[in-house]
Amino acid sequence: RHFFHSLLEGADVLVENAEPGAHARWGLEAASLLARYPHLVSVSISPYGRSGPWADRPGTDLTAQAASSLPLALGMGDREPLRIPFDQADYQAALHGFAASLCALYARRSSGRGQGIDISVAQVMAYCVGGMHLVGAKGGGKWGQRSTAMKGAMYPTGFFACKDGFVCIASQTPKQWEAFLALMDNPKWSKEGQAGNAVYLGLVDSKPADRHFKTWLLQYTRAELLEMAMAENIVMGIAQSVDEVLASEQYAFRGLFSELRVGGRSLKAPKPGYLLTRTPTQMGARGPALDADGAALRAAPPRKIELPLGESRARALEGVRVLDFGWNWAGPMAGQILADMGAEVIRIETSKRQDLMRFLDYTSWFFCHNNRSKMSATFNLAKPEGSRLVRRLVRKLDIVMDLFAAGVIARNGLSDDAVVKANPGIIVTSMSMAGQEGPLRDMRGFASIATGYAGLELMVGYPEIGTSTGLLPFGLGDTTMAIQGAIGALVALHARARSGEGQLVDVSQIDSAASTLGEPLLIYQLEGRIAGPQGNTHSRFFPHGTFAASGKERWLTLAIRNQVEWRS
């Protein structure tokens, strides 16, 4: 214990996810740690948080997902709800813990004071589910309508079978359905009743089109459908398996995979989804052996941190100014996270081409949720005067965030060079589907397009019948890129505090989606096993699943982690 506390004296951040009883027993409460180490940022991650009526409950990734209501939307309506496999809720909580610790460290620069951070896995997922639910809530869409298609969205939006696998389709306007009908030579059935009405099919009843459309898709391979979609400007993506993910030319171009040494073998492990031009991510080639550095640390513990203590800021990012060019969900969510932590976030819009989430009445609740805590200003970047005014504004900014296809913002007079010339300390966080460079730099899409490309969509389903259902009703690809975009911007903000120089943060949605899938990627490399639909199974825990309870749509999640729990 003495050695542990000697490490805390020289540590900036403590991260722990101790069991509820052990957390208190080991004296890891934030208040007691801060009383002894006022400089320390303490990050505590638990299933339900360290306070409240559920604080002492044991929990797992499965039960935290269930508490957020996420599984109710995944799977088939006549089967049990599904979780997102491979501990994705824990990954989301870890990313939020990382972002929160960066905010706390930034606030410490002015006050010298650390603080406690209490991360609830269930609350992180509830925050994400709450946003997704609002996409269709105003239009009458209800959370928990399990299907491979997204209810309450424009038709067609869903996870569809084709000749050699599955494709993910995301539609935001009726034009996409019109384009599909044109590819099908505008068949006679499309002119009958509501079959040609994308809004009706998505919000009311998809039956008039489903059978015909799904039969047509089965005639073509993923590659053939993708080629047609790209030619017609249709937003579509393919669902890849892990072997295809590891062979991706785009991932290789961006250097997503880093070497990891396991048992004398060299394996590929994914890095985060952001690239920083001045301070890039560097991964160690191995995990440390148990107590490998203990002797050296005991002999020479880290130097004790003693900081002059001042007034704490009311909000961690107070004084940071951000220009937010985001739209839809991922971009605005990244800006929202910074705004909620105290940054002054100015959302840039244009009346000529509004964010569809604002423009479409049935998604307006979602827009209000996703853009809370922000200011708004309109500029027409298509005109030189608009770009000139934004460049003037850039001089007074810390961060510019955008969610455009690669090259779009540069074509509107706001290239990296132009922005840096106006403000050498600026941090430009550009978020796009595949990043700013590489063979897929022009890739378009939304959340499920990214998780499909990264391999996750095929892992959601029922293994006993060999069926993948995807996770399209929940936009994990958007939430993962949003938090990684915020992290990239915050890391660059800290680097600037040391060097005075800004930098480009290039965030790829397909990279972000793959970054949390190390386990199935390593399993394939070690065992040759391709992860298919996982159901609610777990590699170490059993029983582990969702079981029907008394009443309609009443479900119980159960995760037994050890023999003691099983005997109980």
N, C-alpha and C positions, 0 to 999 in steps of 0.2 A: 504493500500500500504506500509506503514511503517513496518507493521508486516511481510509482504512478503519479504521485503528487509532485515529485520533482520534475516530471515531464510536463505536467500542467503549468508549472511556473514559466516554462519557456515555449508553451504552445499558443498559437493564435486561435486555433479552432479545435474543439472536441466534438467528435461525431460518435453517437452511440444509439443503439436500438435494443437496449436491454429489456428483458421481460419485466412486466409491471412490478412484481415483487422485488426483483433484483435491483431495479432502478433505484428504489428508495433504500434498500439494504446497503447498497454500495455508495450511498451519499452522492448520487448524481443529479439531485434536484438543482435546477438552475440557480435558485436563490442562494443556496449554501455555497455553490461553486463561485458565484460572483462575489460573495462576501469575502472569500479567500483570495480569489484571482480576478480583480475588477477588470482586467484587460481581456478576459477570455470570452470568446463567442462559443456558446454551447448549443449544439444542434442535437435534439433528441427526436428520434423517429419511432413511432409506435403505431399499432393498428388503429387506435381510436383517440390518441392524444393523452397527455399526462394529467389532464384535469377533466372534470365532468363525471357523470354517473357511470360511464363505460371505461374510465381510466384504468381500472384494475382487471378488466376482462382480457383473457388471452385471445389472440387473434392471428390470422394469417392473411396472405394476399387474397385468398378466396373469400374469407369472411368480410374483409374490408371492401372488396368489390361488391359483395352482396349488400352491405350496409349502404352503399352509394346508390343502389338500385340498377347499376349498370347491367348485370346479367339478364335482367328482365327483357332487354331489347335484343339479345343475341341468341341465335338459334332458330328453331322452327316452332311455330305456334302450338303444335300438338306434342312437343317434346319438352324436356326440362330445359331451363335457361342455361346458358353457357357463360363461363368466365373467359377473359382473354388470357391465354396460357403463358407460361414461362415468366410468371411473377411481374407482369407489366405494371400493376398498381404500385408495387414496391419501387420499381424504376421511376415511375412518375413522382412518387414521394421523395425519392433520393434527389431527383433533379430540382424539385422545389426547395428541398433543404439546401442544396448547393447555391441556388439563386438567393435564398434568404440569407445565407452566411455571407455572400458577397455584398449584399446590401448592408448587413450589420458591420462588416469590416470597413465599408465606405463611411458609414456614420462614425465609426471609431476614429477615423483620421482627424476629425475635428474635436471630438470629446475625450478621446483616450479610453472610453468605456466600452466594454463588451456588453453582450446581452444574451439572454436565453431565447432559443428558438424551439418551439414545440410543434412538430410536424405530425399530423394525423393522416395516415394513409387513406382512411375512409373519407376524411374531409377533402383531401386533395381530389379524390375521384368524384366526390359529390359536386365539387366546384366545376369539374369538367363536364359531368353529366348534366348539371343544371344549365350550362350554356348550350349544350347540344339539344336538350329537350326544347329550348325556346325557339329553335329553328322553325318548328312546325306547330308550336303550341297555340299561337294566335289563330291559326287556320283550322284548329280542332284536332290536330294530331296528338295522340296520347303516347306517352312513354310506355314501353312494354309490349308493343305489338311486334312480336318476334317474326322475322321474315328475312329472306335474302334481299328483299327490296326495301327501300327506305320509304315508309309511309309518311305522307304529308309533304313530300318533296316533288319537284318537277319530274315528270316521266320522260324517259326511263332513268332512274337512279337506283343502282343495285349491283348485286354480285351475280353474274350470269354465266351459265355453262356454254361452252362453245365446242368445236370439234376436238380440240386437243387440250382442254383445260377450262380455265375460267378467265373472264375479263371483268373489270370494274368500270362502271359507267357512272359519271356524275353530271347531271343536267341542271342548269340554272335558269334557262330560258326555253320557251317553246321552239325556238329555232333548231335546237338539237334534235328534237323529235321529227321536225320537218325534214331535216337533213337525212335522218335514218330512213324515213319514208321514201325520200328521193332515191336513196341507194337501193331500196326494194322496188323501184320503178312505180311508186305511188299506187300500190295495189288497190283493188276495188273495195276490199273490206275496210280500208283506212278512211273511206268516204262515208261509211255507214255509222249512224248514231254519233257517239262521242269518241270513236276510235282514233280520230285525228287530233283530239284536244288534249294536249300534254298536261294542262292544268287539271282538267277533270280526271284524267287517268291517274295522276299523282296524288291528288287530294281526296278524290271520291272513290273511284273504282277502276282498277287497272284491267279487269277481265276482258273488256272489248278488244284489247291489243295484246295481252300477255301471250296467249297461245301462238299467235302468228309470229310475234317478234322473237320469242324464244326458239321456235322452230327454225326461223331464218338464221339466227346466230349459230345454231348447231351445224350449219353447212360449211362454216369457215373456221380456219385455225386462228389462234391468237395473233400471229404475225399478219395474216391476211386482213383481219378485222382492224388491227392497229393501223395498217397502211391506208385502208379506206377512211378510217376516222381522221387521220392526220390530213388527208387530202381534202376532207370536208370540214375541217376545223371543229371536229367533235371531240369532246373531252372523254378520253377512254384510256385505260391502262390494263396491263396484263398482270395476272397473278403468277408469280414465279415461285419455284421451289428453291430450297437452300443451295443446291448445287449450282443452279442458274445464278443465284445471288453472288456466290463466290467467283463465278466466271464473268461477272458484269464488266464490260469495258469502261463504263462510266465510273464505277467504283474504283477500278484500277487507275484511271486517269487522275482522279482526285486523291488517290492515296488513302482511301477510307480504311483499309486494313493494315494493321501493324503486326509485326512478328511477335508471337508469344511462344516461349519455350515451355513445353510440358513433357516431362519424362524423357528428355533428350530429343524430342520432336519439335520441329518448327511449324507452328500453326498460324492461321490468320485470325485476328480478333479485331472487331470494329472499334474505331475511334469515335469521338463525338461528331455531330453533324455540322459543326462550324469550322471554318478555316480562318485563322487570323494571319494577316500578312506580315506583321512584325514579331508577334509572340506566339508561334504555332504550338499546338499540342504535341507533347512528346510522351509516348508510352514506354514504360519499362518492358524489357523482354521477358520478364519472369515475375511470378509471385514469390515473395520471400519465404524461405524456410522458417519454421517455427523458432522464434527467438534468435534469428540469424544475426541481428544487430544488437541484441540485448547487452552483451558484455561491453561493447564500445559505448553504448548509451549510459550504462551504469557508471563507467569510468569517467565519462565526460558528458553529463546531461546538457541539453540545450541551455543557452544563456537565459537567465531570468529576464522576463519582459517587464519593464516598469515604465509606464507612460504617464505624463502629466494629465491629471483629470480635470475636465471642464464641464460645461453644460451640455447635456445630451440634446440632440436635435429632436423636435417633435416627430419628424418623419425621416426615415433613413436616407432617402434620396433628395431631400430638400436642397434646392439650388441647382439641380440638374435639369437641363432643358432639352426636350426631345421633339423632333419633327417626325410625325407618323404618317407615312404614305400607305399604310396597310389597308387591305380591304378583305371582305369575307370574314374568316375567323382567325386563322393563324397569325397574320400580321397585326391586326388590331388587338388580339389577345396578348401578344408580346408587349405592345405599348401599354395595354391595360395593366399588366403586372408591374411595370415601372411606375405608372401613374398611381396605382394603389399604394406603392411604397414611397410616394411623396414627390416624384419627378413632375415637372410641368410639361405635360404632353400636349402638343398642338397637332390636331388631326387635320391634314391637308386634303381637301376635297375639291371637286369641280361640279358645278351645276349641269355641265354638259354630259358627264358620264358618271352618274352617282353609283356608289356602292349598292349592289343589288339588295343587300341586307337592309339598307335604308329605303330603297326605292320600292321594293315589293312589300305590300301591306302585310302579308301573312308572316313575314320574317322580321317585322319592325321591333318586336319585343327582344329578339336576339340581338339586333343592332344596338339597342339601348343598353343591354347588359354588357355587351362586348366593348363599348366605347365610353363606359362610365369614367368619371374622374378626369376627363379630357376637355380641352378647348377645341374649337373648330374654326377653320378659315378656308375660304375658297380661292383657288388660283387656277388659271387655265394654262397649264404647262405647254400646250400646243402652240401658244403664242409667245414670241420672244419676251414680251413685257412680263408675262407670268413667270418665266424662268429667271428673268433678271431680279424680280422681287424676291423670289425664293432664295437666290444666291445672296442677296442682301441680308435676308433673315438668317442664313447659315452662319454668318459671322458671329452671331450671338447664341449659337447652339453648342451643345455637347455631343448629341447623337442624332443622326438621321437614320430612320428605319423605313425600308420599302418592301413591298411584296409584289414585285412585277416580274414578268418573264425577263430572262437575261437580256441586257442591252436596251430595254425599254426606257429606263430613266435617263440613260446617256443620250438617247436619241431626242430627248426632250430638253437638252441643254444642261443636264445635271450629271455629267460624267464624273467619275472619281477625281480626275485631274481638276475639273472646274470647281468642284466642291472643296477640295483640299487647298486650291489656290485662294479661295475665299476665306478658309479657316484651316490652317495647318494642324490644329489640334482636334479636328472633327473626327468622330467615329461614325463610319458609314456601315450600317448593318443591312445587307441586302439578302432577302429571303426569296428563294425561288424553288421550283420543283426539283431541279437537278444541279443547281449551282451555276455560277457565272461562266464556267468553261467546261469543255469536254464534248464528246459526241452527242450527248443528249441534252445539251444546254438549252435547246428550244422546247423541251418537254413541257407540256401543260397539264394541269390537273388540280385535284384537291386531295383531301386526307386519304381516302381509300386507294387512290391511284398510287400514293407513296407506300402505304402498308402492303399493297399488292405487289409492287415491285420489290420490296424488301423481304417478301416471303411470309409475312404474318397472316395474310388473309386465308391462305390454305391451311393454316394451323388451327383455325377456329371451325369446329364442326364435331360430328359424332363418329368416333373411331369404330364403333361396333357395326356401323353400316357403311363406313368408308366415305362419308359425305362431308365436304367442306361447305360451310354456310357463309363464311366471311364475317367481318365485323363492321360492315358499312353503316348500320344505324348509329354507330358511335365513331366520331372522327378522331381517332387516336393519332393519326398522322398529323393533324392540325395542332393538337395540344402538345405533342412532342416537339414539333418544330418551334412552336411559340415559346416554350420554356427554354429551349436551347438557344433560340435567338436572343432572349433576354439574358441568358447566361453569357453568351458571346459578347454582347454589348457591355455587360458589367465587368467581365474580365479585361476588356479593352480599356474601360474607364479606369481600372486600377493600374494598368500598365501606363496609361497616360499620366497618372499622378506621379509616377516615378521618372518618366522620360520627357514629358511635355508633348509627346507626339501622338497624334491620332493614328488610326489604321482602318483598313477594310476588314469587315467580318462577313465572310461569304457563307451563308447558311443554306444547305440543301435539304429539302424535305425528304427525299429518298434516303439520304445519308442519315438524317436524324432518326428515321423509322428503323433503319438497320442497326443503329448504334446500341439499341437495347436488346438485341437478339443474339448476343454472344453465345448463350447456352446451346440453342439448336444448331448454330453454325459450327461450334466446336464438337458437338456430338457427331455431326456428319463427318468431320475431318478425322475424328478418333475412331469411330465405329462404322462409318459408311452408311449410317442410317438417316434417311430423309424424314424430317418431321412432317407428318401429315396431320389430319384433324386430331386434336388432343382431348376433346370433351372437357370434363372437369377433373381429369386425372392429374396426379402429381408424381414426380420421379422418386420422391422419398416418403411421402405421407400416404397412409391408407387406414381406414376409409377416407376418401377425399372426394366430395361431390355435392350435388344439389339434389334434394329428395322432396317428393311431394308431401305436403301436409294436408290436414283437413281444410276443406273450403276451396273455392275456385281461385286459381292462380296464387296459391299460398305455398311457399317453398321454404325449406330449411337447408342451410349449408352446414356441412360437417367436415372438419379437418382434424384427423387424429395424427399427432406428430411423433408419438413415442409409446412405449409399452405401458407406462404409467397412465397415460390418458386413455388408452384402450381398456385397461382394467377398470378404470373409473366408470 
